[in-house]
Amino acid sequence: MASLTKNPNVNKWVDEMIALTKPDKVVWIDGSEEQLNALREEACSTGEMIKLNQEKLPGCLYHRTLPNDVARVEDRTFICTSKKEDAGPTNNWCDPKEMYAKLTPMYDGVMKGRTMYVIPYSMGPIGSPLAKVGVEVTDSIYVVLNMAIMTRMGEQAFENLGDTSNDFVRGLHSKANVDPENRYIVQFPEDNTIWSINSAYGGNVLLGKKCFALRIASYQGKNEGWMAEHMLILGIEKPNGEVKYVCAAFPSACGKTNLAMLIPPEVYTKKGYKVWTVGDDIAWLKPGEDGRLYAINPENGFFGVAPGTNEKSNYNALASTRKNTIFTNVAINNDDMTVWWEKLDNNPPVNATEWKGTKVNGPEYIAAGNKLAHPNSRFTAPAVNCPCISPEFNNPKGVPVSAIIFGGRRAKTAPLVYQSFNWQHGTFVGSIMASETTAAAAGAVGVVRRDPMAMLPFCGYNMGDYWAHWLEMGKVLGDKAPKIFNVNWFRTDDDGNFIWPGFGDNMRVLDWIIKRCEDAVDAVETPIGYEPKPEDINVEGLEDVTTETVKGLLSVDKDLWKEDAKGIHEFYAKFGDKLPKELELELEGLEARLG
């Protein structure tokens, strides 16, 4: 099949990949509905995909991966830079020459008897100066159909690249034998290249997602003066029609998707407040012509965790999955060929197929301590399906960012919300982000896990250099930099119950954040940053939360913070002389203020 581009750099690279993997057939993906439909039919005829109920879930398909291949594999994920220190202490490193030598024989002839699909895609709106182009070659129809949802895919992607540019990310994927012992997800930032082998699970094989949009893009951003961040982007529309945009970074299991698609409480909707989702996972941020920071969501869909998603926890995410969605590793209700997962509702199907493919009686199976859907089962849904998708979603310029929010899960230490003193202090606040492990995570409960800017698994270079880049961006933005905040929805009482209601009521905290960005409300200076006056958090309509409760949620326990500072010292020590001096000074400043 003829190439879709005249670009010699793309064609030369694709030819090299064909020569290496030796597919029987090569198909260039043009993005047309006709071609995609043919691939859907083919995948259903071979059993790779299953058609769901086309009346109840139009355009929806089901897929299951092997039980050994159900999540990202951090221990098999590598950053290969010529110097080890450029990958840093938080990444697995290997010399690029060594890694190429190890993987090349694995790819040699790996696509014999298979079709190679060549997928051109754009991360970000077509024509956006902030967008970037990737080309992924793969032997998986599942990858093609997911990339069609997650990216702007097909011939149009080459518009941004043109006929001569070499600025595209090269992605080579083969599911090979899905052998966990030989599974590798490898980024070569200096070569703009990603190689993935022996996995068929989304997070390891949709190379536009974490591999490109965060690991490679963070490295590109450092070199080109922009930022790739693991952040949601949302717009808050005020009653006068003005919209303010915020970005927010949270480690997993901290309610990120819920916040991205927040439905404001009645006391706000009655006044005319609305929330618009620009992105639920990744933000690319770049200074605009007016000197402010602008954000785009490089993705075109949501790759969301299904279990726990329901009408109450996240109405908008669930609504996004009603059509043209791919479900992976959830359960099937055989009575009507629909899907089910834990916490979707209280009615597990009696006539069920659990995620590994065995027919079971759902309620009995669960009663015996099993899960019908895998805990990391997923939906891949088009962003356009989301009821609150922002009218600015495809704006090539992006949206101007007023605030950046960090957050984690802390039972006692971090208050409900505080604001950093300035950008440098805000970078410090992001660098010390942490969550306490919950029962859901393996290992002990309550252990503090540092996850700076929620980027620990996704930073494509040395985290010390990454913080230096943040500090540099602050200098570039000057007084036009977004204000930086930290939130914690997870304070608990002495019985371990959450004090703050969370979910839609987080709007009450966002409201204060926006007012701070507009200088419309005062704050109280504390050793850790600026906090709201308790009466400035709107508790109208809340049953169990009073201004007195808020006062408690804002308390700063100096002893706990002194203890935390020790943990920060230990964490910072990993980075040696790569730790920016400014962050060392911020830590000293914190300790001095704590007395």
Order of alpha helices (4+ residues) and beta strands (2+ residues): alpha-beta-alpha-beta-beta-beta-beta-alpha-beta-beta-alpha-beta-alpha-beta-beta-beta-alpha-alpha-beta-beta-beta-alpha-alpha-beta-beta-beta-beta-alpha-beta-beta-beta-beta-beta-alpha-beta-beta-beta-alpha-beta-beta-alpha-beta-alpha-beta-beta-alpha-alpha-alpha
